[in-house]
Amino acid sequence: MAMEISRRTFIKGTAAAGVVLMSGAYLGCGGKNIPEQVRRGDVTYDVLVIGSGGAGMRAGLAAAQNKDLKVAVLTKLVPTRSASTMAQGGMNGVTGVTDPKDSIESHTFDTIKGGDYLCDQDAVEYFAENAGKTIFEMDYMGYPYNRQKDGHFHQRKMGGSSYPRAAYFEDRAGHAMVHALFEQCLAHNIDFISECQMLEISMTDAGKLAGIVAMDMRSGDLIGIPAKTIIIATGGYGRAYWVRTSNPYSSTGDGIVAGMNVGIPFKDPEMVQFHPTGLSVNGVLLSESSRSEGAQLFNKNGERFMSKYAPEKMELATRDIVARAIATEIEQGRGIGEGLTAGVYLDFTKIPPERIHERLGQVYGLAKRFAGVDITKEPVLISPTCHYSMGGLEMADYKTGATRIPGIFTAGEMFQCSCVSVHGANRLGANSLSEVLVFGKTAGEGAAAYAKEHSYEGTQDQLAAACTKWKDHFDKVTARPHTTNRTVPEIRDAMVNTMWYKAGVFRDGAQLEAASKELRALEEDYKNCYVGDSSHVYNTAFEQYVELGNLLQISHAIVQGAAARKESRGGHSRRDFPKRDDVNFLKHTLIYKQPDGKYTAEYKDVVITKYPPKERKY
């Protein structure tokens, strides 16, 4: 008897097999992580994407539609290990498939309201118009959506959304997206330069883009890669909060710092999103799809406390509201445990076990592996965790992905490298994957158009000189004696305590002032810190040294932006200024790093189209 097979099962199987085969082609070229032409220095890329997550690979794929352009993706990991693989809940978009009453206008308004009116409304309108299209595009690429009985993909309702509009694959939405895109990139002959850490963006004396300098982690070699255009899609910087983050260890703000160092402002750095439901033991995320599927929050007294904070939406209020509610319960003595690991209960036991295994398999596995809890039988302890950054490098033109520096574009990435600004002061669940796909495609097309119209204006000599500078720096840093110099981990741990306790879920002026002083002192310690390892092969000590420098710069920008914004809005909550202030702060923060190392701030008006700001209630 022939075995019946559903379309979803077929797509899942063939997509997985395709990725395995294509990955074999990628990894089977003599085990090399860098194309030979890059090592020889005889290739100039038309479009060089930095970062291999959803935004990076979608950008590369869009650029590669022009067969005359040479496109590459550089990553400090391997292409399928980016932060995007950690996304769980799904991707929002109006498709008319699950609920025909949903509309682009509703998605637009939900996003603006969720962002507490700090969103640029023209960019949000563009995003909502294109988000549904990306869901269909991914379906065409073989994305294995969970499907309805009629064969159409299913969409579920996430926090802050008026309708079910999040298309998904179980609770592994990002993992499936990255693998589908990787397969397509390989099919379009995109070069991958993996296990290379970008150290700087190299500019000519005339302010023109020359390319980038990167370190090959396998050998320690320094490589200059010339490019007409680059797209920065390197992800976020959640590791500024270290153990209280859901971000991977690679989320150290590398691209944002490189962009700041060539003149691109860091937009809205104070807008850090603390996801409500990270495992209390280590910050690992339990997806918002948990609450979408019916998980409930309880304090130590057995009270379903969200009725006090968002009586209409309850657990499906926006992330900032739920996170502050949990933090308040813990502060007021109704949490369980003490210190960084204190939390409240997330209870899945009212959800049928078969549905947990079908739709929340990763959540089940994470709770079991890291907390030792079987969520089908008992609640698990959770607390807020740094998850996302609404801020990032300023995207000056949301229709091309261009920054204010010619030849440099930015997009996405998961946990956020760029700021459009679509998410404003708070991102809605499942808007992230849609955003990286929409603006990844936009940036890829914008960079390709720029590359076709411009010639390369850098030189190999300049890139070689930059490599020599970094080689000398490596030798100097790794030769430092221990003596009284603080180590990288010591400085990092001090930074994390400063950020979590003085610039975390709740903030105030005195704490932020203290945080600024502490960070300046840590920056001084960093100048002479002890690294220790002078080897060249996989020198992770030097890699972490570079990443710590990036995180200190990121942390300083967060604190400066937070101190200047004397209001509470979305993810930014000031105890000394608890109200939103549209008169003085309906504007974006722009933090610049000056050549002398000092930071300066400017402000930019929020774009309002047809949704005037009003009080946000759920």
Secondary structure as UniProt FT lines:
FT   HELIX           7..27
FT   TURN            28..31
FT   HELIX           36..40
FT   STRAND          45..50
FT   HELIX           54..63
FT   TURN            64..65
FT   TURN            67..68
FT   STRAND          71..74
FT   HELIX           79..81
FT   HELIX           83..86
FT   STRAND          91..92
FT   TURN            100..101
FT   HELIX           104..114
FT   TURN            115..117
FT   HELIX           121..140
FT   TURN            141..142
FT   TURN            149..150
FT   STRAND          155..156
FT   TURN            159..160
FT   STRAND          166..167
FT   TURN            170..171
FT   HELIX           173..187
FT   TURN            188..189
FT   STRAND          191..193
FT   STRAND          196..203
FT   TURN            205..206
FT   STRAND          209..216
FT   TURN            217..219
FT   STRAND          222..232
FT   HELIX           238..241
FT   TURN            242..243
FT   TURN            249..250
FT   HELIX           254..260
FT   TURN            261..263
FT   STRAND          266..267
FT   TURN            269..270
FT   STRAND          272..279
FT   TURN            280..282
FT   HELIX           289..292
FT   TURN            293..294
FT   STRAND          296..298
FT   TURN            300..301
FT   HELIX           305..308
FT   TURN            311..313
FT   HELIX           314..316
FT   HELIX           319..331
FT   TURN            332..333
FT   HELIX           339..341
FT   STRAND          343..347
FT   TURN            349..350
FT   HELIX           353..359
FT   HELIX           361..366
FT   HELIX           367..371
FT   TURN            375..377
FT   STRAND          380..389
FT   STRAND          392..394
FT   TURN            398..401
FT   TURN            406..407
FT   STRAND          408..410
FT   TURN            413..416
FT   STRAND          418..419
FT   TURN            424..425
FT   TURN            429..430
FT   HELIX           431..453
FT   HELIX           460..478
FT   TURN            483..484
FT   HELIX           488..502
FT   HELIX           509..526
FT   TURN            527..528
FT   TURN            537..538
FT   HELIX           540..564
FT   TURN            570..571
FT   HELIX           582..585
FT   STRAND          587..593
FT   TURN            595..596
FT   STRAND          599..605
//
